[in-house]
Amino acid sequence: MQDEPISNLIENYLEYLSIEKNSSKLTIRDYRHYLQTFETWFSSTLPHKKIGDLDLFIIRRYRVFLSNKTDENGQPIKKVTQNYYVIALRSFLRFLLKNDVNTLEPSKIDLPKTESRSLKFLEREQVDQLVTQPDTSTDEGLRDRAVMELLFSTGLRVSELVSLNVNSINFERAEFGIIGKGRKQRIVFLSDRASEWLQRYLKIRIDGFKPLFIRYSGQIISDDEGEKMRLTPRSIERLVKKYVKAARLPVDASVHTLRHSFATDLLTNGADIRSVQEMLGHKNIATTQIYTHITNKQLREVHRAFHSGNKEKVTEKI
């Protein structure tokens, strides 16, 4: 394995992600892209070098290459995107060392700090303003209302939402199972309002198609199960953006903003972070902790109400 071409080593690693780590197809696609970019650069820049020759000087050269790399619009790729390439490379090197391939220790490769992005979420009144935008007298508007109610009720990722089928939902228990990132299974729950709008939407569905959310524009394709009628993630993104614009919200909200709003709503109303972690399908609690700053106002009120120093009048001069 030590003398195998890098392309073969990358394929071995991607197979490992798929079989042993149970990574999603999307993750494997992204890692393939990141690592093939490295392979192309490494082979063309240093044709006589092997993976065992990798050192920090070569890594610095690769990072210069990434800093000059442009996207499909000719714009330099962002720092956070550059980090994704390096994260994939570190993970690949870790796999190689685990399989006795001599190469650079990945812990020696530092990731530069990137500018933290503020977490965008909607207040409950803004959510109400958004979800009430569709014209529910039409089939399409009824579908759109059901889509947004479901997103806020469950915190689903867009890929999880579009994978749902008509028979996925257990309305009696107001819940359903979903397989999320890393093939991780979890149960998500319907609010009363989301359940009501979903059932209203399903009452007008006389097509017999399998997908829960279908398109109403373009050519109607009657394949056996209606898979070609299923809404795509891009369609859902456009749908939400359309109503955000119509609602004139001060936040440039997206599908993921509704996921953030779901988590925020739970935490500000007293839910514990471990429960929110489970409902979001986060593997690591650290991922969920990005939401904890949201409860600062609530914590301040608790401190004001219960700390003894707030209950005594200050009589001494300081």
C-alpha positions in Angstrom: 0.0 0.0 0.0 3.0 2.3 0.7 3.9 2.5 -3.0 0.4 2.7 -4.5 -0.5 5.7 -6.6 -2.3 8.4 -4.6 -5.4 7.9 -6.7 -5.7 4.3 -5.5 -5.1 5.4 -1.9 -7.9 8.0 -2.2 -10.3 5.3 -3.6 -9.4 3.1 -0.6 -10.1 6.0 1.8 -13.5 6.7 0.1 -14.5 3.0 0.4 -13.6 3.2 4.1 -15.8 6.3 4.5 -18.7 4.5 2.7 -18.4 1.0 4.3 -16.9 1.5 7.8 -17.8 5.1 8.6 -21.2 4.9 6.9 -20.8 8.5 5.5 -23.4 10.0 3.3 -23.1 10.1 -0.5 -22.9 13.8 -0.2 -19.9 13.7 2.2 -18.1 11.1 0.0 -18.8 13.3 -3.1 -17.3 16.3 -1.4 -14.2 14.4 -0.1 -13.6 12.9 -3.5 -13.6 16.5 -5.0 -11.3 17.8 -2.3 -8.8 15.0 -2.5 -8.7 14.7 -6.3 -7.9 18.4 -6.3 -4.9 17.7 -4.0 -3.9 14.7 -6.1 -4.0 16.7 -9.4 -1.9 19.5 -7.8 0.6 17.2 -6.1 1.1 15.0 -9.2 1.6 18.0 -11.5 3.6 20.2 -9.2 5.8 17.5 -7.7 5.7 14.6 -10.2 8.6 12.7 -8.7 7.3 12.8 -5.1 5.2 10.2 -3.3 2.7 10.6 -0.4 5.5 9.5 1.9 7.5 12.6 0.9 4.8 15.0 2.1 6.1 17.6 4.6 5.0 20.9 5.9 6.8 22.9 3.2 4.8 21.1 0.6 1.6 21.7 2.6 2.4 25.4 2.6 2.8 25.4 -1.2 -0.6 23.6 -1.5 -2.2 26.2 0.7 -0.8 29.0 -1.5 -2.4 27.1 -4.4 -5.7 27.0 -2.5 -5.6 30.7 -1.7 -5.3 31.5 -5.4 -8.0 29.0 -6.5 -11.2 30.4 -7.9 -14.8 29.2 -8.0 -17.0 28.8 -11.0 -17.6 32.5 -11.1 -13.9 33.4 -11.1 -14.0 34.5 -7.5 -11.3 33.4 -5.0 -12.7 30.6 -2.8 -13.4 31.6 0.8 -11.2 30.8 3.7 -13.7 28.5 5.2 -13.9 26.6 1.9 -10.1 26.4 1.7 -10.2 24.8 5.2 -12.6 22.1 3.9 -9.8 21.0 1.5 -7.3 20.9 4.3 -9.7 19.1 6.6 -10.3 16.4 4.0 -6.5 16.0 3.5 -5.9 15.7 7.2 -8.5 13.0 7.5 -7.0 11.2 4.5 -3.6 11.2 6.1 -5.0 9.9 9.3 -6.4 7.0 7.5 -3.1 6.3 5.8 -1.2 6.3 9.0 -3.8 4.0 10.5 -3.1 1.6 7.6 0.7 1.7 8.1 1.4 4.1 5.2 4.3 6.4 6.1 3.3 10.0 5.6 3.1 13.4 7.3 1.4 13.4 10.7 -1.9 15.2 10.2 -1.8 16.9 13.6 1.1 19.0 12.4 -1.2 20.7 9.8 -2.9 23.6 11.5 -6.1 25.1 10.4 -6.2 28.9 10.4 -9.0 30.6 12.3 -11.8 31.8 10.1 -14.1 34.7 10.9 -17.0 33.4 12.9 -20.4 33.9 11.2 -23.3 35.1 13.2 -26.1 32.6 13.6 -29.2 33.6 11.7 -32.5 32.7 13.1 -36.1 34.0 13.1 -38.1 35.1 16.1 -41.4 33.3 16.5 -43.4 36.3 15.1 -41.1 36.3 12.1 -41.7 32.6 11.5 -45.4 33.2 11.7 -45.0 36.1 9.2 -43.1 33.8 6.8 -45.3 30.7 6.9 -48.5 32.6 6.4 -47.3 34.1 3.0 -48.4 31.2 0.7 -51.9 31.4 -0.9 -53.4 28.3 0.6 -56.4 28.4 -1.7 -54.1 26.9 -4.4 -52.5 23.4 -4.3 -49.1 24.9 -4.7 -49.6 27.4 -1.8 -51.0 24.6 0.4 -47.9 22.5 -0.3 -45.6 25.5 0.4 -47.3 26.2 3.8 -46.9 22.5 4.7 -43.3 22.6 3.7 -42.4 25.6 5.9 -44.5 24.4 8.8 -42.7 21.0 8.7 -39.3 22.6 8.5 -39.9 24.7 11.6 -41.6 21.9 13.5 -38.9 19.4 13.0 -35.6 21.2 12.2 -35.1 18.9 9.2 -32.2 19.4 6.8 -33.4 20.1 3.2 -32.0 16.7 2.1 -34.0 15.0 4.8 -37.2 16.9 3.9 -37.1 16.0 0.2 -36.5 12.3 0.9 -39.9 12.0 2.7 -42.7 10.0 1.3 -46.5 10.2 1.8 -46.5 7.2 4.0 -43.5 8.5 6.1 -45.7 10.4 8.6 -47.4 8.8 11.6 -50.1 11.3 12.3 -51.6 9.3 15.2 -48.3 9.6 17.1 -47.3 13.0 15.4 -43.9 11.7 14.6 -41.8 9.9 12.0 -38.3 8.4 11.6 -35.6 9.9 9.4 -32.1 8.8 8.4 -29.9 11.8 8.4 -26.2 12.6 8.1 -23.9 9.6 8.4 -26.9 7.3 8.1 -27.8 8.3 11.7 -31.4 7.5 12.5 -33.6 9.7 14.7 -37.3 10.4 15.5 -38.7 13.9 14.8 -41.9 15.3 16.0 -44.8 17.2 14.5 -46.3 20.3 16.2 -50.1 20.5 16.1 -49.9 23.2 13.5 -47.6 21.3 11.2 -49.7 18.2 11.5 -52.8 20.2 10.6 -51.3 21.8 7.5 -49.7 18.5 6.3 -53.0 16.8 6.6 -54.7 19.6 4.7 -52.1 19.3 2.0 -52.5 15.5 1.7 -56.2 15.7 1.4 -55.8 17.4 -2.0 -53.3 14.8 -3.2 -55.2 12.5 -5.6 -52.2 11.7 -7.8 -51.1 8.6 -5.9 -47.4 9.6 -6.2 -45.0 8.3 -3.5 -43.1 11.6 -2.7 -44.5 13.7 0.1 -43.7 17.0 -1.7 -44.2 17.2 -5.5 -43.9 20.0 -8.0 -46.8 21.6 -9.7 -45.0 23.3 -12.6 -43.4 21.8 -15.7 -44.4 18.6 -17.4 -46.3 16.1 -15.4 -44.4 12.8 -15.6 -46.5 9.8 -14.5 -43.8 7.3 -13.8 -44.8 4.4 -11.5 -44.1 6.1 -8.2 -43.8 9.8 -9.2 -40.1 10.0 -8.3 -39.6 12.5 -11.2 -42.2 14.7 -9.6 -40.4 14.9 -6.2 -39.2 18.4 -5.2 -35.5 18.8 -5.2 -33.4 20.6 -2.5 -32.9 23.5 -4.9 -36.6 23.8 -5.3 -37.2 24.0 -1.6 -34.4 26.6 -1.3 -36.1 28.7 -4.0 -39.5 28.2 -2.4 -38.3 29.5 1.0 -36.4 32.4 -0.5 -39.5 33.5 -2.4 -41.6 33.8 0.7 -38.8 35.4 2.7 -38.8 38.2 0.1 -42.6 38.4 0.1 -42.6 38.7 3.9 -39.9 41.4 3.8 -38.1 39.9 6.7 -35.0 41.7 8.1 -33.1 38.4 8.0 -31.9 36.9 4.7 -33.4 33.5 5.8 -32.9 30.2 4.1 -34.0 26.6 4.8 -31.2 26.2 7.3 -32.4 29.4 9.0 -35.6 27.5 9.8 -33.5 24.7 11.3 -31.7 27.3 13.5 -35.0 28.8 14.4 -36.3 25.4 15.4 -33.4 24.9 17.8 -33.6 28.4 19.1 -37.3 28.1 19.8 -36.7 24.9 21.9 -33.8 26.3 23.9 -35.4 29.7 24.7 -38.5 27.8 25.9 -36.5 25.7 28.4 -35.4 22.6 26.4 -32.1 21.1 27.5 -29.3 21.0 25.0 -28.9 17.2 24.9 -32.6 16.9 23.8 -32.0 19.5 21.1 -28.9 17.6 20.0 -31.0 14.5 19.5 -33.7 16.2 17.6 -31.2 17.9 15.3 -29.4 14.7 14.7 -26.0 16.1 15.7 -23.4 13.5 16.3 -21.4 15.7 18.7 -22.8 18.0 21.4 -20.2 20.6 20.4 -22.1 21.2 17.2 -25.3 21.9 19.1 -23.5 24.3 21.5 -23.4 27.0 18.8 -27.0 27.7 19.9 -26.2 28.2 23.6 -25.4 31.9 23.2 -29.1 32.4 22.2 -30.2 31.7 25.8 -28.0 34.5 27.2 -31.1 36.7 27.7 -32.8 33.9 29.5 -29.8 33.2 31.7 -29.5 36.9 32.5 -33.1 36.9 33.7 -32.4 33.8 35.8 -29.4 35.5 37.4 -31.4 38.7 38.0 -34.2 36.7 39.7 -32.2 34.3 41.8 -28.8 35.6 42.6 -28.6 36.8 46.2 -26.6 39.8 45.3 -29.5 41.1 43.4 -31.8 40.8 46.4 -29.9 43.0 48.9 -29.7 46.7 48.8 -26.2 48.1 48.6 -25.6 50.3 51.7 -21.8 50.5 51.6 -20.0 53.0 49.5 -17.7 51.4 47.1 
